[in-house]
């Protein structure tokens, strides 16, 4: 048999509950404790049932694992926390006691036979050696194989670099008869400058090859070029797209994607003369171009 003593901690006082035990007044309780202390001095401890002064037993129940359930009783209108003290009535000599005697070791594969043993999980009460008998699964391919952004409804997590400013802005229907939305930098607004749009991190995996593609236009006296830089553990310059007439172009290039990567889309302008640098249909996907 086990006895469970339930302790409620609330407002710096201890509230005792027991379903069939009367709680004496503080004066009589102290007198009983003093008499008990005198008697205990005359004999050695007989078992491991260490009593806590002035803490009568409660009515908490136990799960099969030996963990006390929270008591349903509490003071109205206030929160309470319940702890449990599990006392075992089988005497364990201190000269022969060991963690396996008290807690129960799972290493021998036997069901605990003594009443003072509490079954423990398979790893036991002590830190395991973290030995795995099965190989850890390795990620072979990401869940998402293609990142594609047309800018029609949002910017797909892309943002302007904060310390440069909002140079890339969405526009729609007008640039060289382009339909739908795209991101554009106007040289008249930014002058001699570099504008940088940053993508979110996109997944990679070991030995992967990906294809990066983009539609673009670099046109006008104030526009100079468009550059794409990949960043994982280092910065890698992927390609440069120079001024190439008034029409939209499309460019695709293979690249290694062995780990997560993000991209810097950089627009270089040389003056406040008329000129535009715009992008659309940004795609990053695994496989050949």
C-alpha positions in Angstrom: 0.0 0.0 0.0 1.1 3.6 -0.6 0.0 6.7 1.1 -0.1 10.0 -0.8 0.2 13.3 1.0 -1.1 16.2 -1.1 0.3 19.7 -0.5 -1.4 22.8 -1.9 0.8 25.9 -2.0 -1.2 29.1 -2.1 -0.8 32.6 -0.5 2.3 31.5 1.5 0.2 29.0 3.5 -0.4 25.3 3.4 -3.9 24.0 3.0 -4.4 20.5 4.3 -7.1 18.2 2.9 -8.0 14.6 3.8 -11.2 12.7 3.2 -11.4 11.0 6.5 -8.9 12.7 8.9 -9.8 15.5 11.3 -7.2 18.3 11.5 -6.5 19.4 15.1 -6.1 22.9 16.2 -2.6 24.5 15.9 -2.0 24.3 19.8 -2.9 20.6 20.1 -1.0 19.8 16.9 2.2 21.4 18.2 1.8 19.5 21.5 1.5 16.2 19.6 4.5 17.0 17.4 6.6 17.9 20.4 5.7 14.6 22.1 6.4 12.7 18.9 9.8 14.3 18.6 10.7 13.2 22.1 9.7 9.6 21.3 11.6 9.6 18.0 14.8 10.6 19.8 14.7 7.3 21.8 14.7 5.0 18.8 16.2 4.9 15.2 14.0 5.5 12.2 12.0 2.4 11.3 11.2 3.2 7.7 11.6 5.7 4.9 8.3 7.4 5.6 9.7 10.9 6.4 6.9 13.1 7.8 6.6 16.7 7.1 5.4 18.7 10.2 1.8 20.0 10.1 1.1 18.6 6.6 -1.9 16.1 6.9 -2.4 13.7 4.1 -4.6 14.6 1.1 -6.8 12.7 -1.3 -4.8 12.7 -4.5 -5.0 9.5 -6.6 -2.2 7.8 -8.5 -1.8 6.9 -12.2 -0.3 3.5 -13.0 3.1 5.1 -13.5 3.1 6.3 -9.8 2.5 9.9 -10.6 0.0 11.7 -8.4 -3.0 13.3 -10.0 -3.9 16.9 -9.1 -6.6 17.1 -6.5 -9.9 18.5 -7.6 -10.3 20.6 -4.5 -9.1 24.2 -4.4 -10.0 27.5 -2.7 -12.7 29.3 -4.7 -11.6 32.2 -6.8 -7.9 31.5 -6.4 -5.3 29.4 -8.3 -3.6 26.6 -6.5 -0.7 24.2 -7.3 -0.6 20.6 -6.0 2.5 18.6 -5.3 2.7 15.0 -4.0 4.9 13.1 -1.5 4.8 9.4 -2.0 5.6 7.4 1.2 6.4 3.7 1.1 5.9 1.6 4.2 8.6 -1.0 3.4 11.7 -0.4 5.5 14.9 -0.1 3.4 18.1 -0.5 5.4 20.4 2.4 4.5 23.5 0.1 4.5 22.1 -1.8 1.5 19.9 0.8 -0.2 20.8 1.6 -3.8 19.0 3.6 -6.6 17.8 0.3 -8.1 16.3 -0.7 -4.7 14.4 2.6 -4.3 13.4 3.4 -7.9 13.6 0.1 -9.7 16.0 -0.5 -12.6 14.7 -1.4 -16.0 18.0 -2.7 -17.2 17.4 -6.2 -15.8 14.2 -6.6 -17.8 12.3 -7.8 -14.7 9.1 -6.5 -13.3 9.6 -4.8 -9.9 8.7 -7.3 -7.2 9.2 -5.2 -4.1 6.4 -2.8 -3.0 8.9 0.1 -2.7 9.9 -0.2 -6.4 8.4 2.2 -8.9 8.6 1.2 -12.6 10.6 3.7 -14.7 10.7 4.4 -18.5 12.9 2.2 -20.6 15.9 4.6 -20.4 16.0 4.3 -16.6 16.5 6.9 -13.9 20.1 7.9 -15.0 21.2 9.8 -18.1 21.5 7.4 -21.1 24.6 7.0 -23.3 22.6 8.2 -26.3 23.4 5.1 -28.3 21.1 4.7 -31.3 20.6 1.3 -32.9 19.0 2.7 -36.0 20.6 5.3 -38.4 19.2 8.8 -38.2 17.1 9.4 -41.4 18.8 11.8 -43.8 17.0 14.4 -45.8 17.3 13.4 -49.5 15.0 16.0 -51.0 13.1 19.0 -49.7 9.3 18.9 -49.5 9.1 21.9 -51.9 10.9 21.4 -55.2 10.0 24.8 -56.8 9.9 28.4 -55.6 8.1 30.6 -58.1 7.2 34.2 -57.7 5.1 36.2 -60.2 4.4 39.1 -57.8 0.8 39.0 -58.8 -0.7 38.9 -55.3 2.3 39.6 -53.0 6.1 39.9 -53.0 6.7 36.2 -51.9 8.6 37.2 -48.8 11.1 39.4 -50.8 12.1 42.7 -49.2 14.2 45.8 -49.9 17.4 46.0 -47.9 16.6 48.2 -44.9 19.6 50.5 -44.9 19.2 51.2 -48.6 15.5 51.9 -48.8 12.4 50.9 -50.8 13.9 51.2 -54.2 12.2 48.1 -55.7 8.4 48.7 -55.9 5.5 46.8 -57.4 3.9 48.1 -60.6 1.5 46.6 -63.1 0.4 46.9 -66.7 2.5 49.4 -68.5 6.2 48.6 -68.8 6.8 47.6 -72.4 3.3 46.2 -72.7 3.9 43.9 -69.7 0.7 42.5 -68.2 0.3 41.9 -64.5 2.6 42.9 -61.6 6.4 43.2 -61.5 9.1 44.8 -59.4 10.8 47.9 -60.8 13.5 50.5 -60.0 13.3 53.9 -61.7 16.6 55.6 -62.1 15.0 59.1 -61.9 14.0 58.3 -58.3 17.2 56.8 -56.9 20.0 58.4 -59.0 23.6 56.9 -58.8 22.9 54.0 -56.5 22.5 50.3 -56.0 19.1 48.9 -55.1 18.9 45.5 -53.5 15.9 43.0 -53.2 16.5 40.1 -50.8 14.6 36.7 -51.1 13.8 34.5 -48.1 16.0 31.5 -47.5 15.2 28.6 -49.9 15.9 25.0 -49.1 18.9 23.0 -50.4 20.2 19.5 -49.9 23.6 17.7 -50.3 24.8 17.3 -53.9 21.7 19.1 -55.3 21.7 21.0 -58.6 19.1 23.7 -59.1 18.0 26.1 -61.8 17.6 29.9 -61.2 15.6 31.8 -63.8 14.3 35.4 -64.0 12.5 37.7 -66.5 14.1 41.2 -66.6 14.5 44.4 -68.3 17.4 46.9 -68.1 16.8 49.9 -70.3 17.4 53.7 -70.4 20.3 56.1 -69.9 20.2 55.9 -66.1 20.1 52.1 -65.9 23.3 50.1 -65.9 23.0 46.4 -65.0 21.3 43.7 -62.9 23.3 41.3 -60.8 22.3 38.2 -58.8 24.3 37.0 -55.7 23.7 33.8 -53.8 24.4 33.6 -50.1 24.7 30.4 -48.0 27.9 30.2 -46.0 29.6 32.6 -48.4 28.5 35.1 -51.0 28.6 33.8 -54.6 28.2 36.0 -57.6 26.0 34.1 -60.1 25.6 36.3 -63.1 25.4 39.8 -64.4 22.7 41.1 -66.9 23.7 44.2 -68.8 21.6 46.8 -70.6 20.1 45.0 -73.6 17.4 47.0 -75.3 13.9 48.0 -74.4 12.3 44.6 -74.3 11.8 42.0 -71.6 14.4 39.2 -71.5 14.5 35.8 -69.8 17.6 34.2 -68.3 18.2 30.9 -66.6 21.4 29.4 -65.1 22.2 26.2 -63.3 23.7 26.4 -59.8 24.8 24.2 -56.9 22.3 24.2 -54.0 23.9 22.0 -51.3 22.3 23.9 -48.4 19.8 26.6 -47.7 20.4 29.7 -49.8 19.0 33.2 -50.3 19.5 35.6 -53.2 20.3 39.3 -53.5 18.9 40.9 -56.7 20.9 44.1 -57.3 19.9 46.9 -59.6 22.7 49.4 -60.5 21.8 52.8 -61.7 24.2 55.6 -62.7 22.2 58.8 -62.7 18.8 60.4 -62.5 18.3 60.1 -66.2 15.4 58.1 -67.5 15.9 54.4 -67.0 14.3 51.3 -65.6 15.4 48.0 -64.1 12.6 45.5 -63.5 12.2 41.8 -62.7 9.4 39.3 -63.0 8.8 35.5 -62.8 11.6 34.7 -60.3 12.0 30.9 -60.1 14.3 28.6 -58.1 13.8 24.8 -58.6 15.7 21.6 -58.4 16.7 19.8 -61.6 18.0 21.0 -65.0 17.1 24.3 -66.5 
